[in-house]
């Protein structure tokens, strides 16, 4: 399944990139499930992000590795690839793109590909995953206003 969300913000590309840190990550976490950050190295190649999702009666670990990070004058991106995923995910690839906007701002792009163990659950999970990331749009706008 593929999710592509774009959010235009009013800060220049270097400022937006500089703010992609643990503090922003905490702000972007949706209210459910609550997330405990076990490890957050950053957004550079080789960094690890280890989350523990709390579903009240059980917890699931989600570990991603930053497998690529590139910068150019018009785009900065990094890719997190799931290495240990919750039971309901079989594959996770999230390309975070920051694109220079001609107006002087930045376009934040969440480009996500995921799979669950079964095709039917791909379709059932899609609206929930879309909402989890659409939740970020007003936060991006507020943080980078």
Secondary structure as a PSIPRED ss2 file (coil, helix, strand):
# PSIPRED VFORMAT (PSIPRED V4.0)

   1 X C   1.000  0.000  0.000
   2 X E   0.000  0.000  1.000
   3 X E   0.000  0.000  1.000
   4 X E   0.000  0.000  1.000
   5 X E   0.000  0.000  1.000
   6 X E   0.000  0.000  1.000
   7 X E   0.000  0.000  1.000
   8 X E   0.000  0.000  1.000
   9 X E   0.000  0.000  1.000
  10 X C   1.000  0.000  0.000
  11 X C   1.000  0.000  0.000
  12 X C   1.000  0.000  0.000
  13 X H   0.000  1.000  0.000
  14 X H   0.000  1.000  0.000
  15 X H   0.000  1.000  0.000
  16 X H   0.000  1.000  0.000
  17 X H   0.000  1.000  0.000
  18 X H   0.000  1.000  0.000
  19 X C   1.000  0.000  0.000
  20 X C   1.000  0.000  0.000
  21 X C   1.000  0.000  0.000
  22 X H   0.000  1.000  0.000
  23 X H   0.000  1.000  0.000
  24 X H   0.000  1.000  0.000
  25 X H   0.000  1.000  0.000
  26 X H   0.000  1.000  0.000
  27 X H   0.000  1.000  0.000
  28 X H   0.000  1.000  0.000
  29 X C   1.000  0.000  0.000
  30 X C   1.000  0.000  0.000
  31 X C   1.000  0.000  0.000
  32 X C   1.000  0.000  0.000
  33 X C   1.000  0.000  0.000
  34 X E   0.000  0.000  1.000
  35 X E   0.000  0.000  1.000
  36 X E   0.000  0.000  1.000
  37 X E   0.000  0.000  1.000
  38 X E   0.000  0.000  1.000
  39 X E   0.000  0.000  1.000
  40 X E   0.000  0.000  1.000
  41 X C   1.000  0.000  0.000
  42 X C   1.000  0.000  0.000
  43 X C   1.000  0.000  0.000
  44 X C   1.000  0.000  0.000
  45 X C   1.000  0.000  0.000
  46 X C   1.000  0.000  0.000
  47 X C   1.000  0.000  0.000
  48 X E   0.000  0.000  1.000
  49 X E   0.000  0.000  1.000
  50 X E   0.000  0.000  1.000
  51 X E   0.000  0.000  1.000
  52 X E   0.000  0.000  1.000
  53 X E   0.000  0.000  1.000
  54 X E   0.000  0.000  1.000
  55 X C   1.000  0.000  0.000
  56 X C   1.000  0.000  0.000
  57 X C   1.000  0.000  0.000
  58 X C   1.000  0.000  0.000
  59 X E   0.000  0.000  1.000
  60 X E   0.000  0.000  1.000
  61 X E   0.000  0.000  1.000
  62 X E   0.000  0.000  1.000
  63 X E   0.000  0.000  1.000
  64 X E   0.000  0.000  1.000
  65 X E   0.000  0.000  1.000
  66 X E   0.000  0.000  1.000
  67 X E   0.000  0.000  1.000
  68 X E   0.000  0.000  1.000
  69 X E   0.000  0.000  1.000
  70 X E   0.000  0.000  1.000
  71 X E   0.000  0.000  1.000
  72 X C   1.000  0.000  0.000
  73 X C   1.000  0.000  0.000
  74 X C   1.000  0.000  0.000
  75 X E   0.000  0.000  1.000
  76 X E   0.000  0.000  1.000
  77 X E   0.000  0.000  1.000
  78 X E   0.000  0.000  1.000
  79 X E   0.000  0.000  1.000
  80 X E   0.000  0.000  1.000
  81 X E   0.000  0.000  1.000
  82 X E   0.000  0.000  1.000
  83 X E   0.000  0.000  1.000
  84 X E   0.000  0.000  1.000
  85 X C   1.000  0.000  0.000
  86 X C   1.000  0.000  0.000
  87 X C   1.000  0.000  0.000
  88 X C   1.000  0.000  0.000
  89 X C   1.000  0.000  0.000
  90 X C   1.000  0.000  0.000
  91 X E   0.000  0.000  1.000
  92 X E   0.000  0.000  1.000
  93 X E   0.000  0.000  1.000
  94 X E   0.000  0.000  1.000
  95 X E   0.000  0.000  1.000
  96 X E   0.000  0.000  1.000
  97 X E   0.000  0.000  1.000
  98 X E   0.000  0.000  1.000
  99 X E   0.000  0.000  1.000
 100 X E   0.000  0.000  1.000
 101 X C   1.000  0.000  0.000
 102 X C   1.000  0.000  0.000
 103 X C   1.000  0.000  0.000
 104 X C   1.000  0.000  0.000
 105 X C   1.000  0.000  0.000
 106 X E   0.000  0.000  1.000
 107 X E   0.000  0.000  1.000
 108 X E   0.000  0.000  1.000
 109 X E   0.000  0.000  1.000
 110 X E   0.000  0.000  1.000
 111 X E   0.000  0.000  1.000
 112 X E   0.000  0.000  1.000
 113 X E   0.000  0.000  1.000
 114 X E   0.000  0.000  1.000
 115 X E   0.000  0.000  1.000
 116 X C   1.000  0.000  0.000
 117 X C   1.000  0.000  0.000
 118 X C   1.000  0.000  0.000
 119 X H   0.000  1.000  0.000
 120 X H   0.000  1.000  0.000
 121 X H   0.000  1.000  0.000
 122 X H   0.000  1.000  0.000
 123 X H   0.000  1.000  0.000
 124 X H   0.000  1.000  0.000
 125 X H   0.000  1.000  0.000
 126 X H   0.000  1.000  0.000
 127 X H   0.000  1.000  0.000
 128 X H   0.000  1.000  0.000
 129 X H   0.000  1.000  0.000
 130 X H   0.000  1.000  0.000
 131 X H   0.000  1.000  0.000
 132 X H   0.000  1.000  0.000
 133 X H   0.000  1.000  0.000
 134 X H   0.000  1.000  0.000
 135 X C   1.000  0.000  0.000
 136 X H   0.000  1.000  0.000
 137 X H   0.000  1.000  0.000
 138 X H   0.000  1.000  0.000
 139 X H   0.000  1.000  0.000
 140 X H   0.000  1.000  0.000
 141 X H   0.000  1.000  0.000
 142 X H   0.000  1.000  0.000
 143 X H   0.000  1.000  0.000
 144 X C   1.000  0.000  0.000
 145 X C   1.000  0.000  0.000
